[in-house]
Amino acid sequence: MSDEKIDISRALKSAITTGKVEFGVDQTMKAVKDGKAQMVVLSRNCPSQELRGDIGVKVHVYDGNNMELGALCGKPFSVSALVIIDKGSSNILTL
């Protein structure tokens, strides 16, 4: 379990600093509908049932709540969903 958190933590931070990541359920849905999403990461308590379904891109459910996911991303707010538009130099798509 702790290996997964280290890997996703490093991969997310790398994607955020070197790629293009957008935060929030609305921005995530828009990117998926526009065909820009490479991957979606959801918190365990993400309220969007639509994003939990088959949306045509890889979905990773982070084993933490929205406050923990926000902290992991280095944000001062909770993050229920985020979308990877460009992975940059990260290996996040291998999760």
N, C-alpha and C positions, 0 to 999 in steps of 0.2 A: 504494500500500500504506500509506504513512504517513498519508494522508488518512483512510483507513478507521479506523486506530487512534485518531486524534484524535477522530473522530466517535463511535466506540463508547465511547471513554473518557469523553468529555463526557456522552454520552447515559446511560451506566451510572451515572456519579456523580450525575447529576440524578435518575434513577429511584430510586437508593438513598436520596437525601436528601429527595425530595419525594413519593415513592410508596411502594409496598410490594413489597419484594424478599425472597425467602427463598433461602438458600444450602444446597447439598448435594443429592446425587442422591436421597436418600430424600424430602426435603421437596419437591423438584421433582416426583417421581413422584406424591406424594400430591396436590399442587396440580393436576396434570394430570388425575388420576383424579377429583378432586372438581369439575372443571370451572372452577376458579378461575384457571388460567393464561392469560395473554394472550400470553406469549412465553417461550421457553426459550433460554438461552445456555449453550453447552457449551464446555469447553476442547477443544483439539485432541486431547488424550490422555484424554478422559473415558472411564472404563471401561464405562459403561452402553451396551450395544448397543440396549436397549429404547428409550432416549431418542433414538437416532439414526434410528429408524424413523418411520413415519407415526403421529404421536401426536395429530393433530387440531389442533395449534397451530403457529404459526410457530417454527422452530428456527434459531438463528444459531450457527454453529460459529466460535468465536473463534480466530484464527490465532496461538495461543500455548498454552503448556501450563498446567496447573492452578496452578502457582506464579505465573506471570505474570498469570493471570486474577484470582487472589486479591489480588495487589499492585495491579492495576488497580482493584479494588473497594475498596481501602484496608483490606483485612483482613490480619491477621497469620498467616493460614493459607492453605493451598491451597484453591482452589475449582474443582471439576471441572464443576459444574453449578449454575445458578441459575435461578430462575423469577421472571418479572415478573408480579405479581398486579395491581398498580396502577401504571401508568407515571408517575403524578404529572404534573409539568410537562415531562417529558423527551420527546424525539422518538424514543425507542428503537424503537418499533414500525415505523418507516420503514426500518430496516436490512434 
